[in-house]
Amino acid sequence: MNPFDKDFREALQRREPPPGFAEKVLSRARQLDSRPKRFFTWRWAAAAAAAVLVLTVGSLEYREHLRRIEGERAKEQVMLALRLTGSELRGVQERLARVQQRVIEVPEK
């Protein structure tokens, strides 16, 4: 057997832990468990703040988008109303012009 295999087998052999090992492990586990978890609290708070910020900005942008669409729709309606009104006014002007021509052409007695 080569020296490497021998060292490997020795390293993997079961050994008894030193006296008080279990107490040290349990004591350390209690210490870790009793420490405040501020890091995780701050991480969650930062994540929540970022989520609120993203949702707020997104909501404001979406509102602005809807307002812009509504404004464009209102503009189109006004333009249509102006075109309709303009064509109606042209029709009225043409009728008035015909009436004025008839009035002018009436022979005097």
Secondary structure as UniProt FT lines:
FT   HELIX           3..12
FT   TURN            19..20
FT   HELIX           21..34
FT   HELIX           38..105
//
